[in-house]
């Protein structure tokens, strides 16, 4: 600082462009205060409970094999279409802990169906941390340790068994690994493409904006489900389950980006005229720096809410494709693959538990929607 004759002070320090840009970025970014966001989000009860449910669901995915009493394709030929079994605690007025009754199958000559009868004279206590079918914990470590198992001579079909005698509860637990992960991979692809093309079109404008808009309009004019089916049908039938899973995730992400790109473009068109953006450009900031440091942070709340609302759409897309036989295929296990076995309405009428995979789909989709509503309200600075 240098003192002038009139008593004023002048800053004679050398000009540092990067330091001044960082100062402007700290001052001008209108990112919401996370403490205030959390306080507002806690008041949204449905959003908070949905977030907890989804967090627990995703944390349990690596341990699906440990939680399930059977492996996903383990068959019990003597218990085809076995009804759900209840876990009991009291036997003849005496507390003996969790147990099941052994069930035996008998042929009903009048209806020509198998009828399962429980032997209620002999309770069979469940075994915990027991050895059963072999699986890979977190996809890495091979083990045969399960949380609970049925004792020898008994079964534990919490939600019944399917046409091949496979435990529905175990298959739903394993199916969650694919059905819940497909949305995360798809939304990653969608966000990379949507934010990339949308920001380029909104910030630069001109011919680039015109070309990207025409591509978006063409993709949005195509019927979604037939396009999914056409792309999925092009997947070679000799590909393994993992390869099919990733290509289905990428297809869902590629077809979802136009909506996000249009929203990003519209926001950038309004934000690029703001004073802090002009100031950064005049101080020599590059276009990529302006987009990353100034424009995207002001749009982050919308992106977070958009992500939570897009993931259930991708889960439903995978379910629909697998239900129609064009998505994941056996021996892969997902909720859509399980529903593919429940297409026969007569079977559902006789064995209603084969339609149970619909329940986790409904719960997860509703949870994502409630979470998205809660995040959108809490991140909106103008909401009450």
C-alpha positions as CSV (number, residue, x, y, z in Angstrom):
1,X,0.0,0.0,0.0
2,X,1.3,3.5,-0.9
3,X,0.0,6.7,0.8
4,X,-0.8,9.6,-1.6
5,X,-0.4,13.2,-0.6
6,X,-4.1,13.6,-0.1
7,X,-4.2,10.8,2.5
8,X,-5.6,8.1,0.3
9,X,-4.0,4.7,0.0
10,X,-3.3,2.8,-3.3
11,X,-2.7,-0.9,-3.6
12,X,0.5,-1.3,-5.6
13,X,0.7,-5.1,-5.3
14,X,1.3,-6.9,-8.6
15,X,-1.8,-8.1,-10.4
16,X,-2.6,-11.8,-10.0
17,X,-5.2,-12.9,-12.5
18,X,-5.8,-16.4,-11.0
19,X,-6.1,-15.1,-7.4
20,X,-8.7,-12.5,-8.5
21,X,-10.6,-15.1,-10.4
22,X,-10.8,-17.3,-7.3
23,X,-12.0,-14.4,-5.3
24,X,-14.8,-13.7,-7.7
25,X,-15.7,-17.4,-7.7
26,X,-15.9,-17.5,-4.0
27,X,-18.1,-14.3,-3.9
28,X,-20.4,-15.0,-6.8
29,X,-21.2,-18.7,-6.6
30,X,-24.8,-18.9,-5.3
31,X,-24.5,-22.4,-3.9
32,X,-27.0,-23.0,-1.1
33,X,-25.9,-23.3,2.4
34,X,-25.8,-27.0,3.2
35,X,-26.8,-26.5,6.8
36,X,-30.0,-24.6,5.7
37,X,-30.6,-27.3,3.1
38,X,-30.4,-30.1,5.7
39,X,-32.8,-28.2,8.0
40,X,-35.4,-27.8,5.3
41,X,-34.9,-31.4,4.1
42,X,-35.5,-32.8,7.6
43,X,-38.9,-31.2,7.6
44,X,-39.9,-33.2,4.5
45,X,-40.8,-36.4,6.3
46,X,-41.5,-38.5,3.2
47,X,-38.3,-37.4,1.6
48,X,-36.2,-38.1,4.7
49,X,-37.7,-41.6,5.2
50,X,-37.3,-42.4,1.5
51,X,-33.6,-41.3,1.7
52,X,-33.0,-43.5,4.7
53,X,-34.7,-46.5,2.9
54,X,-32.7,-46.0,-0.3
55,X,-29.4,-45.6,1.7
56,X,-30.1,-48.9,3.6
57,X,-31.1,-50.6,0.3
58,X,-27.9,-49.7,-1.5
59,X,-25.7,-50.5,1.5
60,X,-27.2,-54.0,1.6
61,X,-26.5,-54.7,-2.0
62,X,-23.0,-56.1,-1.5
63,X,-24.4,-58.4,1.2
64,X,-27.4,-59.8,-0.7
65,X,-25.9,-63.3,-0.8
66,X,-25.3,-63.2,3.0
67,X,-28.9,-62.1,3.7
68,X,-30.6,-64.6,1.4
69,X,-30.9,-68.1,2.7
70,X,-30.5,-69.6,-0.8
71,X,-28.5,-68.9,-3.9
72,X,-30.5,-67.3,-6.7
73,X,-30.8,-70.4,-8.9
74,X,-30.9,-73.1,-6.2
75,X,-33.8,-75.4,-7.0
76,X,-36.0,-77.5,-4.7
77,X,-37.8,-79.9,-7.0
78,X,-40.1,-81.2,-4.3
79,X,-41.4,-77.7,-3.5
80,X,-42.5,-76.2,-6.8
81,X,-44.8,-73.2,-6.3
82,X,-44.6,-73.6,-2.5
83,X,-46.6,-70.9,-0.6
84,X,-44.9,-68.4,1.7
85,X,-43.9,-69.8,5.1
86,X,-44.3,-67.9,8.3
87,X,-41.6,-67.7,10.9
88,X,-43.0,-68.6,14.3
89,X,-41.8,-67.9,17.8
90,X,-44.3,-69.8,20.1
91,X,-45.1,-73.5,19.9
92,X,-48.0,-74.8,22.1
93,X,-47.6,-71.8,24.4
94,X,-43.9,-72.2,24.8
95,X,-41.3,-69.7,23.5
96,X,-38.6,-71.5,21.5
97,X,-37.3,-68.8,19.3
98,X,-37.7,-68.4,15.5
99,X,-38.7,-71.6,13.8
100,X,-40.6,-73.0,10.8
101,X,-42.7,-76.0,10.3
102,X,-41.6,-78.5,7.7
103,X,-43.9,-78.7,4.7
104,X,-44.6,-81.7,2.5
105,X,-46.3,-81.7,-0.9
106,X,-49.3,-83.7,-1.7
107,X,-51.1,-84.1,-5.0
108,X,-54.7,-82.9,-5.0
109,X,-56.5,-85.2,-7.5
110,X,-59.5,-82.8,-7.7
111,X,-57.7,-79.7,-8.8
112,X,-54.6,-81.4,-10.1
113,X,-52.4,-79.1,-8.1
114,X,-49.7,-79.6,-5.5
115,X,-51.0,-78.9,-2.0
116,X,-48.4,-78.2,0.7
117,X,-49.2,-79.3,4.3
118,X,-47.2,-78.1,7.3
119,X,-46.2,-80.5,10.1
120,X,-47.2,-78.4,13.1
121,X,-46.2,-81.2,15.6
122,X,-42.5,-80.7,15.0
123,X,-41.0,-77.1,15.1
124,X,-37.7,-76.7,13.3
125,X,-35.6,-73.8,14.7
126,X,-33.8,-71.7,12.2
127,X,-30.0,-71.7,12.0
128,X,-28.0,-68.5,12.1
129,X,-24.6,-67.7,10.5
130,X,-24.8,-71.2,8.9
131,X,-23.2,-72.9,5.9
132,X,-25.3,-73.2,2.8
133,X,-25.0,-72.5,-0.9
134,X,-21.7,-70.8,-2.1
135,X,-21.8,-67.2,-3.4
136,X,-19.4,-64.3,-3.8
137,X,-19.6,-61.7,-1.0
138,X,-19.5,-58.2,-2.6
139,X,-18.6,-60.0,-5.9
140,X,-15.1,-60.7,-4.6
141,X,-14.9,-63.3,-1.8
142,X,-16.3,-66.8,-2.2
143,X,-18.1,-68.0,0.9
144,X,-21.0,-70.2,2.0
145,X,-21.9,-68.3,5.2
146,X,-25.5,-67.1,5.4
147,X,-27.4,-65.0,7.9
148,X,-30.0,-67.7,8.4
149,X,-30.9,-71.1,7.0
150,X,-33.5,-73.8,7.3
151,X,-32.5,-76.9,9.2
152,X,-32.1,-80.2,7.5
153,X,-35.5,-81.6,6.4
154,X,-37.2,-78.1,6.2
155,X,-37.4,-75.1,4.0
156,X,-37.6,-71.4,4.6
157,X,-39.6,-69.8,1.8
158,X,-40.4,-66.4,3.3
159,X,-42.2,-65.3,0.1
160,X,-42.8,-68.7,-1.5
161,X,-41.1,-70.4,-4.4
162,X,-41.5,-70.2,-8.1
163,X,-42.2,-72.7,-10.9
164,X,-38.7,-74.3,-10.5
165,X,-38.7,-74.4,-6.7
166,X,-36.4,-71.3,-6.3
167,X,-36.8,-69.1,-3.3
168,X,-38.5,-65.8,-4.3
169,X,-37.1,-63.9,-1.3
170,X,-33.5,-64.9,-2.2
171,X,-34.0,-64.1,-5.9
172,X,-35.4,-60.6,-5.0
173,X,-32.4,-60.0,-2.8
174,X,-30.0,-60.9,-5.6
175,X,-32.1,-59.2,-8.2
176,X,-31.8,-55.9,-6.4
177,X,-28.1,-55.8,-7.2
178,X,-28.8,-55.5,-10.9
179,X,-32.1,-53.6,-10.8
180,X,-30.9,-50.9,-8.5
181,X,-27.4,-50.6,-10.1
182,X,-28.7,-50.2,-13.6
183,X,-30.2,-46.8,-12.6
184,X,-26.8,-45.5,-11.3
185,X,-24.9,-46.5,-14.4
186,X,-27.6,-45.1,-16.7
187,X,-27.8,-41.8,-14.9
188,X,-24.0,-41.5,-15.0
189,X,-24.0,-41.9,-18.8
190,X,-27.0,-39.6,-19.1
191,X,-25.4,-36.8,-17.0
192,X,-22.1,-36.9,-18.8
193,X,-23.9,-36.5,-22.2
194,X,-26.7,-34.2,-21.0
195,X,-24.5,-31.8,-19.1
196,X,-21.8,-31.8,-21.8
197,X,-24.1,-31.2,-24.8
198,X,-26.4,-28.9,-22.9
199,X,-23.7,-26.7,-21.5
200,X,-22.0,-26.4,-24.9
201,X,-25.3,-25.5,-26.6
202,X,-26.3,-23.0,-24.0
203,X,-23.0,-21.2,-23.5
204,X,-21.7,-21.0,-27.1
205,X,-25.0,-20.8,-29.0
206,X,-24.9,-20.3,-32.8
207,X,-24.6,-23.2,-35.1
208,X,-23.5,-25.6,-32.4
209,X,-26.7,-24.8,-30.5
210,X,-28.7,-25.4,-33.6
211,X,-27.2,-28.8,-34.4
212,X,-27.5,-30.0,-30.8
213,X,-31.1,-28.9,-30.6
214,X,-32.0,-30.7,-33.8
215,X,-30.4,-33.9,-32.5
216,X,-32.4,-33.5,-29.2
217,X,-35.7,-33.0,-31.1
218,X,-35.1,-36.0,-33.3
219,X,-34.4,-38.3,-30.3
220,X,-37.4,-36.9,-28.3
221,X,-39.7,-37.4,-31.3
222,X,-39.0,-41.2,-31.4
223,X,-41.3,-43.4,-29.3
224,X,-39.3,-44.5,-26.2
225,X,-40.4,-48.1,-25.6
226,X,-40.1,-49.3,-29.2
227,X,-36.7,-47.6,-29.5
228,X,-35.6,-49.4,-26.3
229,X,-36.9,-52.7,-27.7
230,X,-35.1,-52.2,-31.1
231,X,-31.7,-51.4,-29.5
232,X,-32.1,-54.2,-26.9
233,X,-33.0,-56.7,-29.7
234,X,-29.7,-55.7,-31.5
235,X,-27.7,-57.1,-28.5
236,X,-26.1,-60.4,-29.6
237,X,-27.8,-63.4,-27.9
238,X,-24.4,-65.0,-27.2
239,X,-23.3,-62.2,-24.9
240,X,-22.9,-63.0,-21.2
241,X,-25.2,-61.6,-18.5
242,X,-22.6,-58.9,-17.4
243,X,-22.1,-57.6,-20.9
244,X,-25.9,-57.5,-21.5
245,X,-26.4,-55.7,-18.2
246,X,-23.8,-52.9,-19.1
247,X,-25.1,-52.4,-22.6
248,X,-28.7,-52.1,-21.3
249,X,-27.5,-49.5,-18.8
250,X,-25.7,-47.6,-21.5
251,X,-28.8,-47.7,-23.8
252,X,-31.0,-46.4,-21.0
253,X,-28.5,-43.6,-20.3
254,X,-28.1,-42.6,-24.0
255,X,-31.8,-42.3,-24.5
256,X,-32.4,-40.2,-21.4
257,X,-29.9,-37.4,-21.9
258,X,-31.9,-35.1,-24.3
259,X,-34.3,-34.0,-21.5
260,X,-31.4,-33.0,-19.2
261,X,-29.5,-31.4,-22.0
262,X,-32.4,-29.1,-22.9
263,X,-32.9,-28.1,-19.2
264,X,-29.1,-27.3,-18.9
265,X,-29.2,-25.3,-22.1
266,X,-32.1,-23.2,-21.0
267,X,-30.5,-22.4,-17.7
268,X,-27.1,-21.5,-19.3
269,X,-28.8,-19.2,-21.7
270,X,-30.1,-17.1,-18.8
271,X,-27.0,-17.4,-16.5
272,X,-24.4,-16.5,-19.2
273,X,-25.6,-12.9,-19.2
274,X,-25.1,-12.5,-15.4
275,X,-22.6,-9.9,-14.2
276,X,-20.3,-12.4,-12.4
277,X,-20.0,-14.4,-15.6
278,X,-19.1,-11.4,-17.7
279,X,-16.6,-10.3,-15.0
280,X,-14.9,-13.7,-15.1
281,X,-14.7,-13.6,-19.0
282,X,-13.3,-10.1,-18.9
283,X,-10.6,-11.2,-16.5
284,X,-9.4,-13.9,-18.9
285,X,-11.2,-17.0,-17.6
286,X,-11.5,-19.8,-20.2
287,X,-14.9,-21.1,-21.3
288,X,-14.4,-24.4,-19.5
289,X,-13.5,-22.6,-16.3
290,X,-16.6,-20.4,-16.6
291,X,-18.8,-23.4,-17.1
292,X,-17.3,-25.5,-14.3
293,X,-16.7,-22.8,-11.7
294,X,-19.6,-20.3,-12.3
295,X,-22.5,-21.8,-14.3
296,X,-22.7,-25.4,-13.1
297,X,-22.6,-24.7,-9.3
298,X,-25.6,-22.4,-9.7
299,X,-27.5,-25.2,-11.5
300,X,-26.4,-28.0,-9.1
301,X,-29.6,-28.1,-7.1
302,X,-31.7,-28.8,-10.2
303,X,-29.2,-31.5,-11.3
304,X,-29.4,-33.3,-8.0
305,X,-33.2,-33.3,-8.0
306,X,-33.2,-34.4,-11.7
307,X,-30.9,-37.3,-10.9
308,X,-33.2,-38.7,-8.2
309,X,-36.2,-38.4,-10.5
310,X,-34.4,-40.0,-13.5
311,X,-33.1,-43.1,-11.7
312,X,-36.6,-44.7,-11.2
313,X,-37.4,-44.2,-14.9
314,X,-34.3,-46.2,-15.8
315,X,-35.2,-48.9,-13.2
316,X,-38.7,-49.2,-14.8
317,X,-37.1,-49.2,-18.3
318,X,-34.9,-52.2,-17.4
319,X,-37.9,-53.9,-15.8
320,X,-40.0,-53.4,-18.9
321,X,-37.3,-54.7,-21.2
322,X,-36.6,-57.8,-19.0
323,X,-40.3,-58.4,-18.6
324,X,-40.7,-58.5,-22.4
325,X,-37.7,-60.8,-22.7
326,X,-35.5,-58.1,-24.4
327,X,-33.4,-57.0,-21.5
328,X,-31.4,-59.2,-19.0
329,X,-31.7,-62.9,-19.6
330,X,-31.3,-66.0,-17.4
331,X,-29.2,-66.9,-15.6
332,X,-29.0,-63.2,-14.6
333,X,-31.5,-62.3,-11.9
334,X,-33.3,-59.0,-11.8
335,X,-36.8,-57.9,-10.8
336,X,-37.8,-57.7,-14.4
337,X,-36.5,-61.2,-15.2
338,X,-38.5,-62.5,-12.2
339,X,-41.7,-60.8,-13.5
340,X,-41.1,-62.4,-16.9
341,X,-42.0,-65.7,-15.2
342,X,-45.2,-64.1,-14.0
343,X,-46.7,-63.2,-17.4
344,X,-49.3,-65.9,-17.2
345,X,-52.3,-64.4,-15.5
346,X,-53.7,-67.9,-14.7
347,X,-50.5,-68.7,-12.7
348,X,-50.7,-65.4,-10.8
349,X,-54.3,-66.2,-9.9
350,X,-53.3,-69.6,-8.5
351,X,-49.9,-68.6,-7.2
352,X,-50.2,-64.9,-6.3
353,X,-46.8,-64.8,-4.6
354,X,-45.0,-65.1,-8.0
355,X,-46.0,-61.4,-8.5
356,X,-44.3,-60.3,-5.3
357,X,-41.3,-58.8,-7.3
358,X,-43.7,-55.9,-8.2
359,X,-43.6,-54.7,-4.6
360,X,-40.0,-53.7,-4.3
361,X,-40.2,-52.0,-7.7
362,X,-43.2,-49.9,-6.5
363,X,-41.5,-49.1,-3.2
364,X,-38.1,-48.1,-4.7
365,X,-39.7,-45.9,-7.4
366,X,-41.9,-44.1,-4.9
367,X,-38.9,-43.6,-2.6
368,X,-36.9,-42.0,-5.4
369,X,-39.8,-39.8,-6.3
370,X,-40.4,-38.7,-2.7
371,X,-36.6,-38.1,-2.2
372,X,-36.5,-36.0,-5.4
373,X,-39.4,-33.9,-4.2
374,X,-37.7,-33.4,-0.9
375,X,-34.4,-32.4,-2.4
376,X,-36.0,-30.1,-4.9
377,X,-37.9,-28.2,-2.2
378,X,-35.0,-28.0,0.2
379,X,-32.5,-26.8,-2.5
380,X,-34.9,-24.2,-3.9
381,X,-34.0,-20.9,-2.2
382,X,-37.5,-19.5,-3.0
383,X,-39.5,-22.3,-1.4
384,X,-41.1,-21.6,1.9
